[in-house]
Amino acid sequence: MGINSESDVTANLQIGPTDQGMVRIYIQGDSIDLPMDFDAEEATEIAEELLAAAESVRSDAKKPRR
């Protein structure tokens, strides 16, 4: 499965600080229970990548389709 592959899998996503000074991205679904911890710098990089991807989608949506 790749970034452009569709899926019928549903999951919940939670993001927040831990009591250990990390940022946790927690994914929970029918067949997955995945906590991922990042230090502040890594979390910032992830946030920047999400913002860049969102901006790319916005830019693409404004382009006329042929």
Residue, then its C-alpha position, 0 to 999 in steps of 0.5 A: m500500500g502506498i500514499n495514493s492507495e485507497s483503503d477501507v480501513t478506518a482508524n482514530l488519530q490522537i495527537g498530544p504531549t506525553d508526561q515524558g516530554m514527547v509528542r505522541i501520535y496515537i493511531q487506533g483501529d480495528s487491527i492496529d494500536l500504534p503509539m508513536d513518540f517524537d521529540a519536539e524537533e521531530a514533531t515540528e518537522i512532521a507538522e511542517e510536512l503536513l502543512a506543506a502537503a495541505e498547501s500543495v493540495r490547496s494549490d492543486a485544487k485551484k488549478p483548472r482541470r483538463 
